[in-house]
Amino acid sequence: MRIAEIPEQPELTALGKLYENISKDIVTDLLSVDLLGYSDLKANQIRRKTDANIRRLNVIALKTSKRFIPDAYDLARKRSVTSLRILGADVLHDPKFEKAHNLTIEKFIKETVDTLVSANGSIRKTVENYLFFIKQISGSLQQLEEFGGGLLTDEDQDFILYQISKAIDKGTSRGTMSARIKGVIQHRLGDRQLIEINGRYYRIDKYAKLVARTEMRFSQTDATVNTCNQYANDLVQVSDHGTLTEICEEFEGEVYSISGKDPDYPLLIAWPPFHPNCKHFLTPTSKEAIAFESTYKGA
């Protein structure tokens, strides 16, 4: 059975846009550094501005998470309540269920904020690496022009430094070579991959949306499970949208037991989202509903 996907919260789009604007600001600052006249004063100004931008990103992460996580959770909860009432389930009036809802919302707000703040902090390291690299290039330009040597050994810098060496041999001016190097750096910074996670760089607006979207969908899964518990309903069905993603195929459209105690349906050992940007979600169901659907399809 195919059920309409829960719509994405508009706050995610706004979050990505805010991150995108700040990333453009950071990249503009880095590209403003003069390769022919590197200045520690200028670099320190960039560091201070970067730190201010990171603080802005942290505030954005906190404020946005406090809005979209509760909204997304409540949307999934209301949708589950509607499904459970259609199934004829009765709500259990116990304060522990409302407490579970609130604690789950708080947990996902914290997880989202912690992940984004950690990622934001990596921007400082990336900026520092670029400033160090540019400083080395600035010194190398002068050194190569004067002495024809002094190549750096870092593999990531070999291409640029090789080009400097070739330019010196051909008598290319420092200004021309500076422009070429700046073009290479601009290309590297063009996609604004400023966040570093486990050695891999990400475009910061896309990473922020990825984290927010994934945590949002996990929170919605928990909303469905918590609501099912509140209505003493043990069965859930994974949504079906004709996936071609291998990791999702074994789960799509299948019915599972939340408790693992149902004699006919297995425990769901992995809950959606099954991977970043996964669109699958859980919907409450019952044996009566499954039997009815089977009869309807067979008619």
Secondary structure, 3 states (H helix, E strand, C coil): CCCCCCCCCHHHHHHHHHHHHHHHHHHHHHHCCCCCCCCHHHHHHHHHHHHHHHHHHHHHHHHHHHHHHHHHHHHHHHHHHHHHHHCCCCCCCCHHHHHHHHHHHHHHHHHHHHHHHHHHHHHHHHHHHHHHHHHHHHHHHHHHHHHCCCCCCCHHHHHHHHHHHHHHHCCCCHHHHHHHHHHHHHHHHCCCEEEEECCEEEEHHHHHHHHHHHHHHHHHHHHHHHHHHHCCCCEEEECCCCCCCHHHHCCCCCEEECCCCCCCCCECCCCCCCCCCCCCCEEEECHHHHHHHHHHHHC
